Amino acid sequence: IAAAEKAAEQHRPMEAEHKITATRTGSGAGADPPMDRGDRDEVASLRASLHSATMREKERVEALQAQLEIARHELSDSRSGRRLEQSSLVTAESQATQLRTALACAEEDMKALRDALDQELLRGHRLQSRLMDLDHTLHTHSLRENAVERSAAPSRG
């Protein structure tokens, strides 16, 4: 609303100048009749006001153009930043996928190593059990041999 009122105010000097000119010339017909000093002063005042309003509008347009250019640069920077962020996101997603794959492989390797360790432990227990059986057999065999040797040896008495 304020902008509309301001625009209307800026057009009033021009409208007033046209009215004065139209009344002096008889609605635009014929030669210009002489204007008195008051009319000339009013026309000069209206021209100065029109010039001032035109300059203000020119400055406002230039300021808006500068703001528009700044906004364009900010938008371009924002788009560039967003492209970089999207690129980083794609890279991060790719790395996450690679890490998930590596983790799955590592888990499979750990399971295989656990299975191999379990097999080796089982084999070790069997070997230890076999060794204990052999040791027991050897010990038993040695005792029998000693008993046989004692019984075969002549007793002294």
JODAGI-V141359 format. One record per residue. N is the residue number from 0. RES is the residue in one small letter. PHI is phi in degrees with one decimal (999 if undefined). Layout:
n=<N | N>
res=<RES | RES>
phi=<PHI | PHI>
This chain:
n=<0 | 1 | 2 | 3 | 4 | 5 | 6 | 7 | 8 | 9 | 10 | 11 | 12 | 13 | 14 | 15 | 16 | 17 | 18 | 19 | 20 | 21 | 22 | 23 | 24 | 25 | 26 | 27 | 28 | 29 | 30 | 31 | 32 | 33 | 34 | 35 | 36 | 37 | 38 | 39 | 40 | 41 | 42 | 43 | 44 | 45 | 46 | 47 | 48 | 49 | 50 | 51 | 52 | 53 | 54 | 55 | 56 | 57 | 58 | 59 | 60 | 61 | 62 | 63 | 64 | 65 | 66 | 67 | 68 | 69 | 70 | 71 | 72 | 73 | 74 | 75 | 76 | 77 | 78 | 79 | 80 | 81 | 82 | 83 | 84 | 85 | 86 | 87 | 88 | 89 | 90 | 91 | 92 | 93 | 94 | 95 | 96 | 97 | 98 | 99 | 100 | 101 | 102 | 103 | 104 | 105 | 106 | 107 | 108 | 109 | 110 | 111 | 112 | 113 | 114 | 115 | 116 | 117 | 118 | 119 | 120 | 121 | 122 | 123 | 124 | 125 | 126 | 127 | 128 | 129 | 130 | 131 | 132 | 133 | 134 | 135 | 136 | 137 | 138 | 139 | 140 | 141 | 142 | 143 | 144 | 145 | 146 | 147 | 148 | 149 | 150 | 151 | 152 | 153 | 154 | 155 | 156>
res=<i | a | a | a | e | k | a | a | e | q | h | r | p | m | e | a | e | h | k | i | t | a | t | r | t | g | s | g | a | g | a | d | p | p | m | d | r | g | d | r | d | e | v | a | s | l | r | a | s | l | h | s | a | t | m | r | e | k | e | r | v | e | a | l | q | a | q | l | e | i | a | r | h | e | l | s | d | s | r | s | g | r | r | l | e | q | s | s | l | v | t | a | e | s | q | a | t | q | l | r | t | a | l | a | c | a | e | e | d | m | k | a | l | r | d | a | l | d | q | e | l | l | r | g | h | r | l | q | s | r | l | m | d | l | d | h | t | l | h | t | h | s | l | r | e | n | a | v | e | r | s | a | a | p | s | r | g>
phi=<999 | -62.4 | -66.9 | -66.3 | -64.4 | -64.0 | -65.0 | -64.2 | -61.8 | -72.0 | -85.9 | -59.6 | -60.3 | -68.2 | -63.5 | -63.9 | -64.0 | -65.6 | -62.9 | -62.3 | -64.0 | -66.8 | -70.0 | -74.3 | -96.4 | 72.7 | 61.5 | 89.1 | -99.4 | 86.2 | -82.7 | -69.9 | -74.5 | -64.5 | -98.1 | -82.6 | -61.7 | -63.4 | -66.7 | -63.2 | -64.2 | -65.8 | -63.5 | -62.7 | -64.5 | -64.7 | -64.1 | -63.8 | -64.9 | -64.2 | -62.6 | -62.1 | -64.5 | -63.3 | -65.0 | -61.6 | -64.8 | -62.6 | -64.6 | -65.2 | -64.4 | -63.0 | -65.1 | -65.3 | -63.7 | -64.3 | -63.1 | -63.3 | -64.3 | -61.9 | -62.5 | -63.0 | -63.4 | -62.7 | -63.8 | -62.7 | -61.8 | -63.4 | -64.6 | -63.0 | -62.2 | -66.2 | -62.4 | -63.2 | -63.3 | -64.9 | -63.4 | -63.5 | -64.5 | -63.1 | -62.2 | -63.5 | -64.2 | -63.0 | -63.9 | -63.6 | -63.0 | -62.7 | -66.1 | -62.1 | -63.5 | -62.9 | -64.0 | -61.5 | -62.8 | -63.7 | -64.6 | -63.5 | -62.0 | -62.4 | -63.4 | -63.1 | -65.3 | -63.1 | -61.1 | -63.8 | -63.4 | -59.2 | -63.4 | -67.1 | -63.5 | -61.9 | -62.5 | -61.2 | -63.4 | -62.8 | -64.0 | -64.3 | -63.7 | -63.0 | -62.5 | -65.7 | -62.4 | -63.9 | -62.3 | -65.3 | -63.2 | -62.1 | -62.9 | -64.0 | -62.7 | -64.1 | -64.2 | -64.4 | -61.7 | -63.3 | -68.2 | -67.9 | -64.5 | -68.7 | -75.3 | -81.7 | -78.5 | -65.3 | -84.6 | -103.0 | -156.9>
